[in-house]
C-alpha cells in the first residue's frame, strides 16, 4: 500500500503525508475507511463491498486519473476530469484517507470542488488540511 511498484505513480509530497494515485492494492483500506460510520454518513457513495471497491479502482478510478494527468500534460483542460488520490502517512506508507477534486455543478467554472476523507483513527492531526493545501499547490504550480 502506498508504495510504487512497477510503474511510477503520480505523487504530491505534503510533509509527513503524501498524496498518490490509487492502486488496486489500496482497495481494502479504502473499503475499511469508507465503511466507517462517520465517513459513510457524509460520503455514502463511497460505501461499497470489497469486490465493488476493487472493480471501481481498476475500472474507473485508475483510468480516470490517467486521463486527468494526461490532460494536465497535454492541454491543461481538465474541466471534465476528476483526480482521486490516496492520503498516505510517509513514515508507514499507510493509506489513511483520500483527497479528490472535480467540477461541481453548483460551482461556477473554473472552480473545482475538493473533497476528502480521513480514517477516524487519524483525524485531528491536520492531515486533511495538509492534503488540501498540497492539492491546491499542485494546481497553482501547474497554473491550471
Residue pairs with C-beta under 8 A, 6 or more apart in sequence:
1 23
1 25
1 26
1 29
1 88
1 93
1 94
1 95
2 18
2 20
2 26
2 86
2 88
2 93
2 94
2 95
3 93
4 11
5 23
9 20
9 21
9 23
10 20
10 21
10 65
10 69
10 85
11 18
11 19
11 20
11 21
12 18
12 19
12 20
12 85
12 134
12 135
12 137
12 138
13 134
14 130
14 131
14 133
14 134
15 90
15 130
16 89
16 90
16 91
16 130
17 87
17 88
17 89
17 90
17 96
17 127
17 130
17 131
17 134
18 87
18 88
18 90
18 134
19 85
19 86
19 87
19 88
19 99
19 131
19 134
19 135
20 85
20 86
20 88
21 62
21 65
21 85
21 86
22 30
22 57
22 61
22 62
22 65
22 84
22 85
22 86
22 98
23 57
23 62
24 54
24 57
24 58
24 62
26 57
26 86
26 95
27 50
27 53
27 54
27 57
28 50
28 53
29 86
29 94
29 95
30 46
30 53
30 57
30 86
30 95
30 98
31 48
31 49
31 50
31 53
32 119
33 39
33 95
33 96
33 97
33 98
33 117
33 119
34 40
34 43
34 46
34 47
34 48
34 53
34 117
35 47
35 48
36 119
36 120
38 120
39 46
39 117
39 119
39 120
40 46
40 47
42 117
43 115
43 117
46 117
48 56
61 84
64 81
64 82
64 83
64 84
65 83
65 84
65 85
67 81
68 78
68 81
68 82
68 83
69 83
71 77
71 78
71 81
72 78
72 142
72 144
76 142
76 143
76 144
78 144
79 103
79 109
79 110
80 103
81 102
82 100
82 101
82 102
83 100
83 101
83 102
83 135
84 98
84 100
85 98
85 99
85 100
85 131
85 135
86 95
86 97
86 98
87 95
87 96
87 97
87 98
87 99
87 116
87 118
87 127
87 131
88 94
88 95
88 96
89 96
89 122
96 118
96 119
96 122
96 127
97 116
97 117
97 118
97 119
97 122
97 127
97 128
97 131
98 116
98 117
99 114
99 115
99 116
99 128
99 131
99 132
99 134
99 135
100 114
100 115
100 116
101 112
101 113
101 114
101 115
101 135
101 139
102 112
102 113
103 109
103 112
103 113
104 111
104 112
104 113
107 113
112 139
114 132
114 135
114 136
116 128
116 131
116 132
118 127
118 128
